[in-house]
Amino acid sequence: MSSHNTLSIQSVQEAAERLQQVVSKTPLQLNATLSKQFGANIYLKREDLQVVRSYKLRGAYNMMSSLSKEELEGGVVCASAGNHAQGFAYSCKALDIKGTIFMPSITPKQKITQTKMFGEDNIEIILTGDTYDDCANAAKRFTVQNNMTFVHPFDDMKVIEGQATVALEISEQLNNIDYIILPIGGGGLCAGVGTFMHGVSPATQIIGTEPEGAPSMTEALKQGQPAELVSIDRFVDGAAVKKVGDITFSMCKEILNKVVLVPEGKICTTILELYNKDAIVVEPAGALSIAALGLMKDSILKKRCLHRKRQ
């Protein structure tokens, strides 16, 4: 593994042990419809079957369960457009600690309801700002003022280690993978899965996917450092981040073979097709890497491809 970060096979195995009580080992399924369509073996890692319907629980719980007794007693804070909030809320309840969740004021009611359901009396929700970035700034100010601990949705090594447990499971479920195609928002999943796979299967290509309207990793790679986008299209809310993380960028630039930009219209079509053909319900960020298949059809022909599917 790269020496410039602290993610190691051992640290990911330790994270997997911490997560054993709360996280399901999700199936890796060969998808017949997509495999036939693209003439390749296409597998989906079904993180939408996770208890909070996304992989975000892995990172949140791993980070929070690693905090000291004093930090836990002081309370924790997060900012999230939805899935991280749900993983954080579930973790607050599981660890029996107090958490404050900042969500953008435009967050769908259904996500707020789900978050409350997972966190119950252990959490308080504050709605503020139009984007994740606005709401994250408010959350960070609140954290400092109240001497609490901020649980970052992506730019934290413990969070990245938790997301990397997805790759640990994949490596136990399947060998000789040609491509792993991952959605990128802030880059936590890509940094964790990509770095781990690089260590155990160097021949596997790591392909990142971003919505055309929020190409924050593409821009960072172009500029050689994380750069804030002036404006973003918020349709793919789970991946609509103006600026990738510093840690995630330093890791992703080492392991990414390519980033594919996917038009929002293609993501819409993919959501409908997954539902109509396979009865799989995904949100836009979950359809992102699957939508990229159509843009990669020549390179994936007869290959073994794996998609991180998140709800």
C-alpha positions as CSV (number, residue, x, y, z in Angstrom):
1,M,0.0,0.0,0.0
2,S,1.1,3.6,-0.5
3,S,3.2,5.0,2.3
4,H,1.7,8.5,2.1
5,N,-1.4,7.5,4.0
6,T,-2.2,5.2,6.9
7,L,-4.7,2.9,5.2
8,S,-3.3,-0.7,5.4
9,I,-4.9,-4.1,4.9
10,Q,-4.6,-4.6,8.7
11,S,-6.4,-1.3,9.5
12,V,-9.2,-2.2,7.1
13,Q,-9.5,-5.7,8.7
14,E,-9.6,-4.0,12.2
15,A,-12.4,-1.7,10.9
16,A,-14.3,-4.8,9.6
17,E,-14.1,-6.3,13.1
18,R,-15.5,-3.1,14.7
19,L,-18.3,-3.1,12.2
20,Q,-19.3,-6.7,12.6
21,Q,-22.2,-5.9,15.0
22,V,-23.8,-3.2,12.9
23,V,-23.0,-3.8,9.3
24,S,-24.4,-6.5,7.0
25,K,-22.0,-8.3,4.6
26,T,-23.8,-7.3,1.4
27,P,-24.1,-9.7,-1.6
28,L,-22.1,-9.2,-4.8
29,Q,-24.6,-10.1,-7.5
30,L,-24.0,-10.9,-11.1
31,N,-26.6,-8.8,-12.9
32,A,-27.9,-10.7,-15.9
33,T,-29.6,-7.8,-17.6
34,L,-26.5,-5.5,-17.6
35,S,-24.2,-8.4,-18.4
36,K,-26.2,-9.3,-21.5
37,Q,-26.5,-5.6,-22.5
38,F,-22.8,-5.0,-22.4
39,G,-21.3,-8.4,-23.2
40,A,-19.4,-8.5,-19.9
41,N,-19.8,-10.0,-16.5
42,I,-21.3,-7.1,-14.5
43,Y,-21.6,-7.5,-10.7
44,L,-23.4,-5.2,-8.4
45,K,-22.3,-4.8,-4.8
46,R,-25.7,-4.4,-3.1
47,E,-25.0,-1.8,-0.5
48,D,-28.6,-0.7,-0.9
49,L,-29.4,-3.8,1.2
50,Q,-27.5,-2.3,4.1
51,V,-29.5,-1.5,7.2
52,V,-29.4,2.2,6.4
53,R,-29.6,1.5,2.6
54,S,-26.1,2.7,1.8
55,Y,-22.4,2.1,2.6
56,K,-22.2,5.3,4.7
57,L,-22.8,3.5,7.9
58,R,-19.4,1.8,7.6
59,G,-17.4,5.0,7.7
60,A,-19.5,6.8,10.3
61,Y,-19.6,3.9,12.8
62,N,-15.9,3.1,12.3
63,M,-14.9,6.7,13.1
64,M,-17.3,7.2,16.0
65,S,-16.5,3.9,17.6
66,S,-12.8,4.8,17.6
67,L,-13.4,8.0,19.6
68,S,-12.3,8.4,23.2
69,K,-14.8,8.2,26.1
70,E,-14.4,12.0,26.6
71,E,-15.1,12.7,23.0
72,L,-18.2,10.5,22.9
73,E,-19.5,12.1,26.1
74,G,-19.0,15.6,24.6
75,G,-21.3,14.7,21.6
76,V,-20.8,14.5,17.9
77,V,-21.9,16.5,14.9
78,C,-22.3,15.8,11.2
79,A,-23.4,17.5,8.0
80,S,-25.1,15.5,5.3
81,A,-27.5,15.6,2.4
82,G,-28.9,12.2,3.5
83,N,-27.0,8.9,3.5
84,H,-24.2,10.0,5.9
85,A,-26.8,11.5,8.2
86,Q,-28.6,8.1,8.3
87,G,-25.4,6.2,9.0
88,F,-24.4,8.7,11.7
89,A,-27.9,8.6,13.3
90,Y,-27.8,4.8,13.4
91,S,-24.4,4.9,15.0
92,C,-25.5,7.5,17.7
93,K,-28.3,5.1,18.7
94,A,-26.0,2.0,18.6
95,L,-23.3,3.7,20.7
96,D,-25.9,5.6,22.8
97,I,-24.4,9.0,22.3
98,K,-25.8,12.4,21.5
99,G,-25.5,13.7,17.9
100,T,-26.5,16.9,16.1
101,I,-27.1,16.5,12.4
102,F,-27.0,19.5,10.0
103,M,-28.9,18.9,6.7
104,P,-29.4,21.3,3.8
105,S,-32.9,23.0,4.0
106,I,-33.8,21.4,0.7
107,T,-33.3,17.8,2.0
108,P,-36.3,15.6,1.0
109,K,-38.7,15.0,3.8
110,Q,-38.3,11.2,3.4
111,K,-34.6,11.4,4.2
112,I,-35.3,13.5,7.3
113,T,-37.9,11.0,8.5
114,Q,-35.5,8.1,7.9
115,T,-32.7,9.8,9.8
116,K,-35.1,10.5,12.8
117,M,-36.2,6.8,12.7
118,F,-32.6,5.5,12.9
119,G,-31.4,8.0,15.6
120,E,-34.6,8.4,17.7
121,D,-33.9,10.4,20.9
122,N,-30.1,10.3,20.4
123,I,-30.2,12.9,17.6
124,E,-31.2,16.5,16.9
125,I,-31.6,17.7,13.3
126,I,-30.9,21.3,12.2
127,L,-31.9,22.3,8.6
128,T,-29.8,25.1,7.1
129,G,-28.2,26.3,3.8
130,D,-29.0,25.3,0.2
131,T,-26.1,23.0,-0.4
132,Y,-24.1,20.4,1.5
133,D,-21.2,22.9,1.6
134,D,-23.2,25.6,3.2
135,C,-24.6,23.2,5.8
136,A,-21.1,21.8,6.5
137,N,-19.8,25.2,7.3
138,A,-22.6,25.9,9.8
139,A,-22.0,22.4,11.3
140,K,-18.3,23.0,11.7
141,R,-18.9,26.4,13.5
142,F,-21.4,24.7,15.8
143,T,-18.9,22.0,16.6
144,V,-16.2,24.5,17.6
145,Q,-18.6,26.6,19.7
146,N,-19.9,23.6,21.6
147,N,-16.5,21.8,21.9
148,M,-17.9,18.7,20.2
149,T,-16.4,16.3,17.6
150,F,-17.2,16.6,13.9
151,V,-17.8,13.3,11.9
152,H,-16.8,14.2,8.4
153,P,-18.7,12.4,5.6
154,F,-15.5,11.6,3.6
155,D,-12.3,13.4,4.6
156,D,-11.2,11.4,7.6
157,M,-9.0,8.4,7.7
158,K,-11.3,6.4,10.0
159,V,-14.3,7.1,7.7
160,I,-12.2,6.1,4.7
161,E,-11.1,2.9,6.5
162,G,-14.8,2.1,7.1
163,Q,-15.7,2.6,3.5
164,A,-12.7,0.4,2.5
165,T,-14.4,-2.6,4.2
166,V,-16.6,-2.7,1.1
167,A,-13.4,-3.7,-0.8
168,L,-12.4,-6.2,1.8
169,E,-15.7,-8.0,1.2
170,I,-15.4,-7.7,-2.6
171,S,-11.9,-9.3,-2.4
172,E,-13.4,-12.2,-0.4
173,Q,-16.4,-12.6,-2.9
174,L,-14.6,-12.4,-6.3
175,N,-11.2,-12.7,-7.9
176,N,-9.7,-11.4,-11.1
177,I,-11.7,-8.2,-11.4
178,D,-10.9,-6.1,-14.4
179,Y,-12.7,-2.9,-13.4
180,I,-14.2,-1.5,-10.3
181,I,-16.5,1.4,-11.1
182,L,-17.2,3.8,-8.2
183,P,-19.4,6.9,-7.7
184,I,-17.4,10.0,-6.4
185,G,-18.9,12.7,-4.3
186,G,-16.3,13.8,-1.8
187,G,-14.1,10.8,-2.6
188,G,-14.3,8.7,0.6
189,L,-15.5,5.5,-1.0
190,C,-13.2,5.8,-3.9
191,A,-10.2,6.5,-1.7
192,G,-10.9,3.5,0.6
193,V,-12.0,0.9,-2.0
194,G,-9.4,2.0,-4.6
195,T,-6.4,2.0,-2.2
196,F,-7.3,-1.4,-0.7
197,M,-7.9,-3.0,-4.1
198,H,-4.6,-1.5,-5.3
199,G,-2.9,-3.4,-2.5
200,V,-4.6,-6.8,-3.0
201,S,-5.2,-6.7,-6.8
202,P,-2.9,-4.2,-8.6
203,A,-4.2,-5.3,-12.0
204,T,-7.8,-4.1,-11.2
205,Q,-8.5,-0.7,-12.8
206,I,-10.3,1.8,-10.6
207,I,-12.7,4.0,-12.5
208,G,-14.4,6.9,-10.8
209,T,-17.7,8.4,-12.0
210,E,-19.0,11.9,-11.4
211,P,-22.2,13.7,-12.6
212,E,-21.4,16.2,-15.4
213,G,-22.9,18.9,-13.3
214,A,-20.6,18.3,-10.2
215,P,-17.2,17.3,-11.6
216,S,-15.2,18.1,-8.4
217,M,-12.7,15.2,-8.6
218,T,-12.1,15.9,-12.3
219,E,-11.4,19.5,-11.6
220,A,-9.1,18.6,-8.7
221,L,-7.1,16.2,-10.9
222,K,-6.8,18.9,-13.6
223,Q,-5.5,21.5,-11.1
224,G,-3.4,19.1,-9.0
225,Q,-5.3,20.0,-5.8
226,P,-8.9,20.1,-4.5
227,A,-10.6,23.2,-6.1
228,E,-14.0,24.5,-5.2
229,L,-16.5,24.6,-8.1
230,V,-18.3,27.8,-8.4
231,S,-21.7,26.1,-8.9
232,I,-23.0,22.6,-9.1
233,D,-26.1,20.8,-10.4
234,R,-27.7,19.3,-7.3
235,F,-29.7,16.5,-9.1
236,V,-27.3,13.8,-8.0
237,D,-27.5,14.9,-4.4
238,G,-25.4,12.1,-2.9
239,A,-22.5,13.1,-5.2
240,A,-23.1,16.9,-5.5
241,V,-20.0,18.2,-3.7
242,K,-18.3,21.4,-4.6
243,K,-14.9,20.3,-3.4
244,V,-13.4,16.9,-2.8
245,G,-11.5,16.2,0.4
246,D,-7.7,16.8,0.9
247,I,-7.1,13.3,2.2
248,T,-9.4,11.7,-0.4
249,F,-7.8,13.6,-3.2
250,S,-4.2,12.7,-2.2
251,M,-5.3,9.0,-2.1
252,C,-7.5,9.1,-5.3
253,K,-4.9,10.7,-7.5
254,E,-2.6,7.7,-6.8
255,I,-5.1,5.0,-7.6
256,L,-7.7,6.3,-10.1
257,N,-7.1,5.0,-13.7
258,K,-9.8,7.3,-15.1
259,V,-12.8,9.5,-14.1
260,V,-15.9,9.2,-16.3
261,L,-18.3,12.2,-16.4
262,V,-21.9,11.1,-16.7
263,P,-24.7,13.4,-18.1
264,E,-27.6,13.8,-15.6
265,G,-30.1,12.7,-18.3
266,K,-28.3,9.3,-18.6
267,I,-28.6,8.9,-14.9
268,C,-32.4,9.4,-15.0
269,T,-32.7,6.8,-17.8
270,T,-30.6,4.3,-15.7
271,I,-32.8,4.8,-12.6
272,L,-35.9,3.9,-14.7
273,E,-34.2,1.0,-16.4
274,L,-33.0,-0.6,-13.1
275,Y,-36.5,-0.3,-11.7
276,N,-38.3,-1.6,-14.8
277,K,-36.0,-4.4,-15.7
278,D,-34.7,-5.6,-12.2
279,A,-37.1,-4.0,-9.7
280,I,-34.0,-2.3,-8.1
281,V,-34.8,1.1,-6.6
282,V,-31.9,3.5,-6.6
283,E,-31.4,7.2,-6.0
284,P,-29.3,9.2,-8.5
285,A,-25.9,8.6,-6.8
286,G,-26.6,4.9,-6.8
287,A,-27.2,4.9,-10.5
288,L,-24.2,6.9,-11.3
289,S,-21.6,4.2,-11.8
290,I,-24.1,2.0,-13.7
291,A,-25.0,4.8,-16.0
292,A,-21.2,5.1,-16.8
293,L,-21.3,1.6,-18.4
294,G,-22.8,2.9,-21.6
295,L,-19.9,5.4,-21.9
296,M,-17.4,2.6,-21.4
297,K,-18.9,-0.1,-23.5
298,D,-15.9,-0.7,-25.8
299,S,-13.4,-1.1,-23.0
300,I,-15.6,-3.3,-20.8
301,L,-16.6,-5.8,-23.5
302,K,-15.9,-9.4,-22.2
303,K,-14.5,-8.0,-19.0
304,R,-15.4,-8.6,-15.4
305,C,-16.7,-5.4,-13.9
306,L,-17.9,-4.5,-10.5
307,H,-20.2,-1.7,-9.5
308,R,-20.5,-0.2,-6.2
309,K,-24.2,0.2,-6.0
310,R,-25.5,2.5,-3.3
311,Q,-29.1,3.5,-2.6
